[in-house]
């Protein structure tokens, strides 16, 4: 029974790697590609997978619930690989809870674009205490202290890493950093079109060298005639072991 389960997992890992590398676009994992793409003088809004309004519609109630549960004055939110999505600006406008959003990307052009968009809000936030910060950083080496973020949002960023030949290694390295900076009572939300049987296995695999254990779940965020887009939730498993 043990060998059968191990074989099934190895087969699934092989199939997921095949799907990502053969059918994927490896340039999406390259820094130079994004530097060239995000020429901020020519850039326009681009939301991968699901638009910002749909994301905000789903996440804002979850953020409000987390805010009440933690009793924090302000929640720290990490927008991982923010690019030129307007998720941060929409959340700032709609969230009634006080939030401090850190927009992180390693492309200067993307951050310049975010600066123009977010500064145009002119403090028209859902909560007067809400704010934003722009941080240029590699998601495999996040410049934040442990347990800092109550919410981490990954909308297609890990997907981009997984497109490369060494994508599994890069994604695992990034996930370790993500889990390091996530608050013990916080949530990681991943938005992707990757099937649950593949993504849930990946999320389980990245825990193998961590001292803490995490639970993973998913819901369908959006479904059309062609694709389904999923919201995966990862949080620390606080259940007591028997």
N, C-alpha and C positions, 0 to 999 in steps of 0.2 A: 504493500500500500504506500509506503514511504517513497519507494523508487518511482512508482507511478505518478505520484504528486510532483516529485522533483522533475520527472520527464515532462510533465504537462507545463510546468513553469518555464523550463528551458525552451520548450517549443514556442510558448507564447512570447518569450523574450526575443527569440529569433524572428518570429513573424512581425513583432512590433518594430524591430530594427530594420527588417526588410522593407516594411511599409514606409518608414520614415526616410530612409536613405534612397531607395529606388524611386519612390513616387514623390519624394520631397524635393525641395529646391535648396541645395547646400549653401548658396550664396547668402541666404537669410541668416546664417550664423556668423557671417564675416563682418567685422567692424567697418572695414573699408566700404562695403556695400552701403551700410546705413549712413556713413559720413557723406557719401556721394548722393544718396537718396534725399537726405534731410538737408538740402541746401536751403537754409531758412528764408532767403530772399525770394525763392520761387515756390515755397512750400504751401500747401493747403491742408485742411483738416483731413485726416485719414483714420478711420476707426476700423481696425481689423475685426473680423468675425461678427461682432454684434455692436450696434451703435450705442453711443453714450447714454441716450435717453432710456433705452431698454435696460442697460446695466444699472443705471441709477434707480429706475423704477423697482428693480429687484433688490438692490443692496441697501437702499436708504432705510427701509424698515428694519433690516438686519442690524445696521449700524446703530439705529436708535435703540433697539433692544439691548445690544451690547453695551451701549453708553449707560443705560439705566442699571444694567446688571453689575457693571464694574463700579459705578458711582464715581467715575473720573470727571474732573473738570473739563478735560479735553482729551480726545482720542488721537493718537498718532497713527496716521495711515500712510503706507508706502505704496506708491504707484510704480510698479516695477517695469522698467523699460517703457516709459510713458509715451515715447514717440511724439506724434502729432495728433493724438487722440484728445478729445475734449472731455474725457471722463472726469478729470480732476475739477475742471471748471463747473461742470454740471452738478457734481456732488457738493461743491462749495456753495452753489446757489440754492440747492434743494435741502441739504441736511439741516434739520433744526438743532441737532446736537452740535456742540463745539468740536471741530475737527482741525487737525494740523496735517495737511497733505504734503508729503515729500515726493516730488516728481523726480525720479531717477532715470537717467539715460547716459550712455557713453558718447552720444552724439551732441556736439555743441549746437548744431543747427536745430535739432529737436528741442533743446532747452531754450534756445533763443525764441523759437516759435511759441513755446509754452509761456515764456515771459510776456510776450506781446498779448497773448490771449488772456492770461490770468490778471495782468495789470489792468486790462480793459474792464474788468469786473468792477473796479472802483469801489471795493468794499461792499458790493451788493451781495453779501453772503446770507445764507439761511440763518446763521448765527453770528452775531457781531464779534465773537471771540475766535471765529475760524480764521485760518491763515494758510499760506502755502510756502514751500521752500523748493528751490531748484538745486539739484545735486548731480554733478557729473561724476559717474562712478561705473565701475565694472560690477555686474551683478554677482560675479564669482568672488568679489572682494569688497563687500559692502562696508562703508566707513561709519558704521553705527555700533553702539554698544549692545551687549546682550539684552534680550527681552524688552526691546524698546518699542516695538510696534504692536498696536492692538489689532490692526487690520493690515494685511498685505494683499494687494491685488495684482494678479498676474494675468494679463489678457493677451495670450499668444506669445509671451516672451520665452518661456521654457520651450514652447513649440518650435521657435526659431532655432534655439540651440540644438534641439534634437534632429534638425535637418542635416547636420554635418556628419562626417565619417566618425569623428570622436564625440558625437553629440551626447551619447549616454554619459560619458565621463564629465563633459561640461555641465550637463543638466544636473547630475548628481552633486557636483561641486557647488553649483548655484543653490540647489535645494538645501544643502547643509548650511550655507550662509543665511538663507531665508529662515530656516528653523532656528538658527542661532539668535537672530534679531527679533523673532516673534515672541510676544508676551505669553507667559504660561496660560493666560485665559483668553488669548487672542485667536484670530481666525486667519488662515490663508485661503483666499478664494482664487481659484484658477478657472479661467474661461477659455475653452478650447472646443474643437470639433473632434477631438480624439475619442474613440470609443471607450466606454467604461472598462471593458475587460483588459484593455491595454494600459490605460492611464492609472487605474487603481493598482495594477501590478507594479507599475513604475513608482507610485507613491509608497507602496509597501517596501520596494527594494531600497529606496534611499534612506530608509530608517535603520538599515542593518548595522551601521556603526554609530548610531546615536544612543545616548544614555536614556533619553526619554522615549516614550512610545506615543504614537499619534493615531487617531482614527480618521478615516476618510469616507466621505459620502458624496453623492452627486444628485443633481436634479437637472431636468431639461430646461434650459433657459430660453431657447427659441427653436422652433421647428418649422421648416418650410417644405416645399415639395421636393427639395433636393438634399438638404443637409439638416442635421441636428446639432445644436450647439449646447454644450453642457457647462454647468457651474459645479465645480468640485470644491468641497469644503474640507480643509485639513485643520485639525485642532488637537491639542494635547489630550491624550487619553488619561483621565483622572480616576478611572474606575480602579478600585482596590483589587489586587490580585488575591485569589483564594489561597 
